[in-house]
Amino acid sequence: MDAASGSPAVAKPTAADPREPLNDLFRDLDSRPDGLSEREAARRLVVHGPNTLVRHGGPRWPRELARQFTHPLALLLALAAVLAAVTGLPGLTVAIFAVIVLNAVFAFVQEMQAERAVEALAAFLPEHARVVRDGGARVVAGADLVPGDLLLLDEGERVCADARLVDGGLEVDLSALTGESVPVYRSAELLDTSGPLVSSRDLVFSGTMITGGEARAVVTATGMRTELGRIAALSQRVRRDESPLERQVKRVAWLIAVVGVGVAAAFLPVGLAAGLSVGAAASFAIGLLVANVPEGLLPTITLALAVGVRDLARHGAVMKRLSAVETLGSTTVICTDKTGTLTENRMRVTRLWTPGAAYQLDPGEPPHVDGPRAGAPDARDAPDASGTPGTPGTPDAPVPPDAIVELVRAAASCTTATPSKGPDDPAVGDPTELALLEAADELGQHSVAAGRDPARLAVFHFDPRLRLMSTVQDAGGGRWRLLVKGAPEAVLERCAGLTAGTRAAIGREIDTLAGAGLRVLAVARRDGGPGEPAPSDRMGAEQGLVLVGLVAMLDPPRSQVAASIATAHAAGIRVHVVTGDNGLTAASIARRVGVGRSGLRVVTGEELDALSEAELDALLTGPEEIVFARSSPEDKLRIADALRSLGEVVAMTGDGVNDAPALRRADIGVAMGRSGTEVAREAATMVLTDDDFATIVTAVEDGRRVYDNVRKFILYIFAHLLPELVPFLIFALGGGLVPLPLTVMQILAVDLGTDTVPALALSREPAEPGLMDRPPRKRSQGVIDRALLFRAWVFLGSISASLVLAGFFLTLLRAGWHPGDPVGSGTALHESYRQATTTAWLGIVFCQIGVAFAARTDHASLRSVGVFTNRLLLVGVGVALGFAALLVYLPAAHSVFGTAALGPAELATVAPFPVIVWGADEIRRAVRRRRARRPRGVS
Ligand SMILES: Nc1ncnc2c1ncn2[C@@H]1O[C@H](COP(=O)(O)OP(=O)(O)OP(=O)(O)O)[C@@H](O)[C@H]1O
């Protein structure tokens, strides 16, 4: 009998598992070590489809492009163009339409970048591959590869599909998948059965580059079923929804547009009163409107988020929503699993214990345990450990007592994992179970694995709620034996006949082992007499058990986790551990990686159930970090809910099917790309491709950087408002004494010409020092706050405006101008006037260069980030200067923009502007830093 109620079947791989034993893999792929025939390959191509990455849903660009022309700000500009046409200003009409088209194309290109993940990944796939077909080597199109094909791989080639090495060895650059460009060694001889798939040393992956060596490999997956395809599929699902950030910016953009319309409307009568012609006044009013509509802001934000998503993917975190990047940056609490996220999920049995004997398996990792019990030789205390060949256990270990042998045999029998049978037959299954099988092997009990399956009558699979698993074995002579293993509490409450003293001794042992960070399983059994029917119902079966003993195993913390926890703490982020494991074990691991440095509290699932909402709130707002032990998926949901209602921004990990609700409820649901279930991945906002806690913290840092960069370019774009508006005010208030310091076309040349590339470059700025040393941003804090507006409009704006006006008047005065002198065409001062407006315009361009360098940091000095570290900004400045040179010195530009060639005196006037603007802000930041350092109460 192979079945029992509930979960009857013994798990067997049905599809080809790339890590199963090579013979089984060939069998499952229906392939042979000498490859497929051409005819078979052609047939498979029909079944599996071509080996390409496909995008679902067809092209989106027509709709996207149409959207760019019909969004409200574009419509507002169109209105301005119509007004210009009506007022008889055809030049301006054409210019505005050009602006609309340019903007739409620009925005469209930026948005499409975000969509291009699949195409970018597809570029990693080579066009041809070498395979063995019909017994000979052939070159075939990469798209024609099929599972089961025998691939020939050589130095310098790109791998076309996911494959398992059959012979040979390679150096492979995995950067297409992992972002890590240091080549790794892959060989048919190196077998890995657990851990992340991409780390398996006998597998190669589609899109990766072979930097050395030669090998043959059997194709296990093609097209969208490869690891690269999986990433592509996940990236495609990135939803394009409007984020709070975009909503806020849209509101502000509208506000500015309304102000622009108001100012433009108000200008008309003022301009006429100041003596402008109707055409000139209308032209200027419309120009003001066009200049003030911040059309470029939204697409630039989309691009910044898209670039953020790409960086995150390189760091091992695939985001499924663009907007989640900004939420990530404001994370205040991370709730993490333990096994596999904080730890490596590589178990190793270190101690076996029965009521009468104890045995240390690995003296390299001694848990601190009590001395040996009577009649129980403990490995550590054995004086004459023999270590002869064939002696089980470590070289120093004595022969294990019978009770220990029975324990390890029972534990290893109650498994479904498949142990490794040799270099070609890697192990498959749960790391906990593989550790048990290894322990049996170490104690010389090789027969367990071989005899396990034939003697098996039924399996009750591991149930994370019961925390148990059982098997029923044929014990011979018509008898059977039920073997149970699981969390000690779960097993012990089903055991009968234990005295209070024994229970106390067991409890002490469990506490000692768990206190040392070991994962403890209890093993029990029940025997059925001859003729007694084997149990078929789980509830009835797992009762009246006899305890066999305890098995303790070590799962070491991942190497980078401690540093990441320290980073999270410095960044004001709390880390709670939510685990199914024992409280003491989890607390010990938590402490080892630095969770709970300022207080750690362990709350079990039962204790959590007993807490009222108010008590839970009090617990979560208290000073301690918490280990929620023996917790269920429902507990996770409750914790996420409580934290959110307390105003926290929660990132929560989960891998099981039952974790999906909690992942959805958290602000950032984090699923495991390697070990987790597809259901959890679907529900999550972020998928970790390496399952590592450290990646969550890196992702938070990326989120903060992206958000900061959005603020940087908003600051930059806003800073030119005042220097563009003040000249108009001076003109309006001058009552005809002062000529217009800027023309409309000049304003447009700044907003849509010289400013664009530097603004984009700021969205690619590297992280500012101290980014992870400050507390998380408040959920309620807007991206555009008072401090930003003050810095852009008041501080940088007024400095720039003063400089621009100074440049204008200096040029006029040098030419002998006096207030009220006519400067119109045909007058003596006309050429000087054009030079003065050109100086004013170039002044704005130069001031904006200063602003760009100032905007690179919010708090730190420019020196601390490096003057030349943002290459794109240097390019942007180059482009701005080139564009400016054209406007100033190209005669054709003079008539369009009202500019004139400048002499050395004018150039010398504006040359120091960038340094003045940047320098002033540098001093402002230095003062703010000093103030922040000064202890409170000291004035
Ligand atoms: N294969 C297994 N057979 C029997 N018992 C198991 C098995 N795996 C785990 N257990 C027991 O069930 C408990 C809960 O396991 P579960 O997988 O829910 O959480 P975990 O792996 O300990 O921790 P985390 O929730 O951090 O991943 C474990 O602590 C262990 O005692």
The ligand as a Gaussian input file, in Angstrom:
#p B3LYP/6-31G(d) Opt

LIG

0 1
 N       10.684000      17.411000       6.980000
 C       10.278000      17.555000       8.227000
 N        9.821000      16.499000       8.922000
 C        9.387000      16.621000      10.163000
 N        9.383000      17.759000      10.849000
 C        9.828000      18.848000      10.250000
 C       10.291000      18.812000       8.898000
 N       10.663000      20.051000       8.551000
 C       10.433000      20.827000       9.627000
 N        9.932000      20.135000      10.646000
 C        9.538000      20.608000      11.979000
 O        8.503000      21.555000      11.833000
 C        8.916000      22.823000      12.341000
 C        8.353000      23.931000      11.494000
 O        8.894000      23.848000      10.201000
 P        8.670000      25.021000       9.158000
 O        9.187000      24.515000       7.887000
 O        7.278000      25.507000       9.278000
 O        9.549000      26.203000       9.709000
 P       11.119000      26.327000       9.804000
 O       11.715000      25.723000       8.579000
 O       11.604000      25.772000      11.103000
 O       11.379000      27.857000       9.912000
 P       10.983000      29.093000       8.937000
 O        9.541000      29.339000       9.190000
 O       11.850000      30.178000       9.422000
 O       11.288000      28.677000       7.532000
 C       10.411000      22.756000      12.361000
 O       10.951000      23.576000      13.361000
 C       10.687000      21.294000      12.649000
 O       10.622000      21.046000      14.039000

